[in-house]
Amino acid sequence: MKIQSIRGMNDLLPEQSATWQYLEKTVANVLARYSYSEIRFPVLEQTELFKRSVGEATDIVEKEMYTFADRNGDMLSLRPEGTAGCVRACNENGLLHNQIQRLWYTGPMFRHERPQKGRLRQFHQVGVEAFGLDGPDIDAELLMLTARLWKTLKIDHAVTLQINSLGSADDRANYRLALVDYLSARHDQLDEDSQRRLHTNPMRILDSKNANTQALLNDAPSLEDYINSDAKAHFQQLRDKLDAVGIDYQINPRLVRGLDYYSKTVFEWVTTHLGAQGTVCAGGRYDGLVEQLGGKACPAVGFAMGVERLVLLLDELGVVPDSVGQTVDVYLVAVGDVDSHTLVLAEKLRTACPTIRLQTNCGGGSFKSQMKKADKSGAALALILGDDEAANKTVGVKLLRQDKAQETVGQEQLADYLTTLITTD
C-alpha cells in the first residue's frame, strides 16, 4: 500500500513555496523595522501548559489537541497555538521580570479539526508578542505594524480591522454570569453548539455563526455595561491613537476571541475574500497569563496571523509580484568536452556575482535541447560555452527575452557584464 500524508497535514510543493517565502520575508522585514526579535521554542510542550493558558473548557483543549503519553508517562501535546509556549519560554529563561520584550516567532501549530479551505490540522502561524507594557500605545503599535504589513503586501483594501474590549477578568466573570442567566432561560432556542458551550465557554456564543442564535443575542446583556472605567479609558485611548494615525476600524461588541487568557483589547483583521474562513490575523491583551503560568505579574499583548490564509488571500487578489518564483537569472549551456571548464566558470561567477542566480546545465544534451531548458527555466539570458569558447577564454551570451544578436564576451569581463545587465533588466 502506498503511504500517503496524514489528512489535514499537507505538502508544500516548490511552486507554492515561493509565495510562502515572499510572505515570510516581507513579514520579517516589517517586524525588523519595528525592532521585534525572533524567538524559537519547541512544537511539543507539557499538556498542562495549554490547559492552564488556553482553558480546559475551550474546544481546543477539549477536542482539538494532539495529546499523548510519552514513554515516561508524561502527558505531552503538540502546540495548538504559540502564545502559551512563548510565555513559558520567556518565564523559564528569565526574559520578563522588570523587562520589556518585543518578540515574534513562526512555525507549525496543530489542531484536530475538520480540514477545509484555509484551515488544516497542521497549519502555520506568525506570532507577535510584546511584554512589560500596559498602556494602549503598545496595542496601537501592533495594529499599526499589521496595517503597514497589509499595505506592503498590497492587501490593505481587502482586510477590515474589528476591535473590542473585554474589560478585566472580574468584568468578564460578572458578565458571564449575566449572559448564562439570560441564555439559560432560552436554552431550547439555542443551536446545538451554543447549548454545549453554555456552561463551558458561554462567551463564545457571542460569535456564533447561527442566525437564530445571533437574533436571540440582540436582547442579551451587553458586555460594555460590565466593563470597569479603567478598561473603558484604555479602549478609548486606543481608539484615539488609531484615529490619529489614520487606521480605520469597526467596533464589534460580540468579538470575544476563543481563548480564556484575553482581557481588555481584542482585535481581528477579517476579509470577505476567503469565504467562511475570513479571519487572517487576531489577538489582544493577556495581562494575567504570565503570572498564571508561574511568572511575575507582567502585562502583555500579541497576535497571530495564519500563513495559509494569507497565502490564499495573496493568490486570490493576484498581488504576488511576478518576480516571486523566479529562481534562475542566467543559464549556463555547455557544448562539447567542456564539463570541467563549465564548473570552474560557474563557481567563479557565483563568487563574483553573489546576487545573480545561475543554473548550470547538468546531464548533457544537444545544444538545441539545452537552449530549450534555458528558455523553460525563465532565465533572462543563456551563457554558451563550447570548445572554441573554452580555448579562447570567452563565452557566448544570448538574451532569451529580447530579440538581439548573440554576443561574445571575455570570461575576465563576464562578471561585470552580467552584473550590469541583470541589474539594468
N, C-alpha and C positions, 0 to 999 in steps of 0.2 A: 504494500500500500504506500502510495506517495504521501510523504509527510507535508502538511500544509501549515500555514501560520494559524495562530490562535484567533478565534473570532474577535474582532474589535481591536486587534493589535496588528496594524498594517505596516507593510513595507514602504519605504520611501525610495522611489526609483530616481536614477540620475536626472531625468528630465524634470522631476519635481523638486529635487534638492536645490537647484539653482535659485528658485524663488525663496525657499527657506533660508538659504544663505544670505540672500539680499535682505530679507526681513530681519534676520538676526543681526547682521552687520549694521543696518540702519538703527535698530533699537540700541545696540551697544554704543553707537556714536552719539545718539541723543542723550543717553544716560551719562556718558562721559562728560558731556557739555554741562551737566548739572552736578558733576562731581560725585556720582554714585560709584561705589566699588563693588566688584563681583565677589560673591561668597559661594562656596560649593559644599554641599552636605549630602549624606547618603540617601538613596531611594528607599532604604529599609530602616524602619525605626521600631521601637517598642510600641505595641498596640496601645498601651496606656497613654502614651503621648497624645494620640488622636482622640481617645475617649475623654480626656481631661480638657482638651482645647476645642475641638470641633463640636463635641457634645454627644453624649451617649444616645440621646433621643433623636438625633438627626438621621436622615436617610443614609448619609454617607457611612456612619458607624454601624447603623442597624442592618443595612442591606448591601452596601456597595464596596466595602473594603476587601482587599485580598489579604486575608489573615490566616496564619498557620502557626503551629508549634514547631520550633526547631528541635534539633537533636538533644538539646539540654532541657527541653520542655518550656522554654521561654516563648511567650506569645509575641509574634512579630507581624508587622503589616507593611505592605508596600505603600508608600506615601500617597494619599488621595489628594493632597494639596501641599503647598510649600511653606506657609507661614509658621505652622507649628514646628516644623523641622528647623527653620531659620532661627526661631526664638530659642529652641533647645540648644542649637549650636552656639548662639551668642551667649546664653547663660553659662554653658559649660566651659566656654573659653574666655570668660570674663570681659566681654566686649561692651556691656551695657551699663554697669553701675557708674553713675555720675559721668556718663559719656554720651556723645551724640554720634549716631551711626546712620549713614545713608548707604543702603546695600541693595544689590539686585542679584538675581540668580535665574537660571533657565534649565529646563530638563523635563524628563517624562514624569507624569503622575498616573495613578492607576485607580479606576473605579469600575466595578462590575455593573455596568448599565446596559440597556438595550442599545446596541450600536446603531447610529443613524448619521445623517449628514452633519458634520461639524461636531459630533460627539462620539468619541471612541473609548474603548476600555483602557488602552494606553494612549494618553494624549499628552500634549506638551504645553507648558506654560512659561511665560516670563513673569517673574515676581519681583516687586519692588517694595522695600520696607524702610521706613525711617523711624529711628528710636531716639528717645530723650527729648522730644519737643512736643509740648502740649497745646500750642496755640493754633489758630486757624490758618496761620501763614504757611505751615508745612502742608496742611491739607490742600491749600490753594496751589502750592508748588507742584504737588503730584498731578493735579488736574492741568496745570499749565504745561507740565512735562508731556503728558499724554496728548494734549491738544497740539503741541509742537510736533510730536511724532506723527499724528494723523496728517498734518499739513505736509510734512516731509515725504510721507508715503502717498500723498495726493488722494487721501480718502476722507478728508475732513468734511466734505459735502455730504457724505453718506452715513455719518455717525452723529448721534444726539446724546448729550450728557443729561442724565437724570440724577438728582440728589435728594437726600432726605436726612433727617436727624432722628436717631433712636433714643436720645437722652442717655441717662446713666443706667447702670444695671438695676438700681432700685426703681427707676422710672419704668423700665421695661417690665419688671416684675409686677408692679401695680397695674400697668396696662394689660398685661397678660391675664390677670385675674378678671378684669372687667370684660375683656374680649371673650374669655372662656364662658363667663356667665351669660353673655349675650348669645353666643353661638350654641351653647348647650340647650337653651330654650328653643332653638330652631334646628336641632340635630337632624331631624328627618329631612330637612330641606337642603342639607349639605351634600356635596358629591362624596363618593366613597373615599377618595384620597383625603379629603378635608376631614371627614369623620375620623379617619385613622390618626390624623395629626392633632386633633382637638385637644388631647390630653398629653401629647408628647412634645409637639413643636407648633403650638397654635398660631404663632405669628407668621409662619409660612403660608397659612391660609390666605393671608392678605394678598399674596401674589399668585393665587390660584388662577389657572387658565380657564376654569369653568365659568361660563357666562352667568349661570344661575347663582353660583356662589358669589360672584362679583356683584350681582344685583343685590344680594342679601346683605353684603357688606356696606352698602350705601348708607344704611341707618345704624351701623355698628359704632361703638365708641371710637373716638379719634385719638390716635397716638399723640398728636400735638397737644391735646389737653392734659397730658400726663407728664410732659417734659418740663424739667426744672428750669429756672430762669438763667442759670449759667450756661446750660446746654443751648437754650434759645439764643443767648447772646453770641455764643460760639458760632452757631449756624448763621446768624445774621451777618457777623463779621466775615465769614467765609463768602457769603453772597456778595457783600460789598467788594471784596477783593476780586472775585470773578468778574463783577461788573466793571471794575477799574481796568482790568487787563483785556476786556472785551471778549470774554468766553461766555457764549450763550449756554443756557441750561434750562431744564424744566424741573420743578419741584414735584416729586412723585410721593405722596403721603403713604402709599402702600408698598414702597420699596423698603424691604427689611433685610435682605440677604439671608442665606440659608445656614450660616454658621453662628454658634452661640456666642462667640467671643466679641462680636461687634458692639460698639457703643458710639454715641454722638454721630459724627458724619458717616454716611454710607453713600455710595455712588455707583452708577453703571453707565458705561458707554454702550449704546444699543444701535442696531441698524435694522432696516426693513428689507435689506437685500439678501438675507440668508434664510428666509422663511421663519420657522418656529425658533431656531437657534440664533436669536438676534443679539445676544449679549456678547460683545467681543472683549470687554475689559470691565472689571468690577473690583470694589474694595471698600475700605473705610477705616475708621479708628478702632483700635482694640486695646485701650489703655490698661485693662486689667489682666491681660493674658500673660505678660512676663512674670508677674507675681504669682499667678495661678499655676505656672509651670516651675515654680521654685526659685525664681529670681527676686531681686529687689524691685519694688514698685517702679515702673518705667512706662511713660506714655509712648504710644506707638501708632503708626498709621501705615497702610500699604495697599497694594492692589495686585491682581494677577490678570494677565491677558492670555487668551487662548491662541496659540500659534496656528493650529489647524484652521480655526475660524478666520483669523486674519489672512491666511494664505488664500482661503476660499474667497474672501472679500476682495483681495487684490486681483485675483483671477476674474471674478465676476465683473469688476469695474474696468478691467483691462488697463490697469495703470502700472504694471510691471515694465520697467524700461526695456527696450529692445535688446540692449547690450547684456541683460541678465540671461545667463545660459550660454553665452558665447565663451567658449573655452580655448579657442585657437586664434591667434593673430597671424602666425607665419607657419607654413607647412613646408618641410624640407624634403624634396624629392631627390632620390639617389638612383642614378642610372649607370650601369656598368660595375666594374670591380672597384668600388669606392667606399665600401662599408666603413672602413677604419677612418678614412678622411671625413665621412659624414658625421660620425660620432664625435670626432675631435672638434669639428666646426660647430656642431650643435652645442657642445658644452662651453666652448669659448663664447658663443653668442649669449647663452643663458647667464654667463658670468658678467659679460659686458652690458647686457640689456636686461636687468632683473625684472623690469615691469612688462616685458613682452612675453606672451605665451606662445611657445614654439613646440610644434609637434613634428617628430621625425618619422618618416615612413618606415615601418618595420614589416618584414615578411616578403620583401621583394616585389616583383610585378613589373609589367611593362611600363614604359613612360606614359602611355595613354591611360592605363588603369590607375597609376599613381596620381596623375593630374585629376582624374575623376574623384579620387579620395580627397585630394586637396580642396577641390571645389565643394564637395559634400561637407567637409569639416567646418565650413563657414569662414575660413581664413581670408584675410584681406589680400594676401599675396603668397606665391609659392617661390621658394628658392630652389634652383635646379643645379645639381652638382653631378657632372658626368666626368668621364676620364679626362677630357680636354680641360675642363674647368679645374679639376684637381691638379693637373700638371701645371697649369698657368696661374694657380692660386687666385682664381676668380670664381664667380657664381652667377648663374642666370637669375634674373628677378622678373617674375611675371605677375602683374597686378590682375587679380581674379575678379574684381568687382568694377573694373574700369576698362574701357576699350583703348588700351595703349600698347605700343610695341614692347616686346621683351627687351630688357636692358642687361648689360654685363657690368658687374661691379667687382672691384678687387676685394679680396677677403679681408685685407687690412682696413679697408674703408667701410666694410659692411655694417659694423655695429653703429657707427654714426649715421649711416644712410638709413638704416631701419628705424632708429630712434626718431629721427626727423620725420620720416614718412608715416610711421604709426601714430606719432603724436599729432601730426597735422591732420590725418584722417579722423 
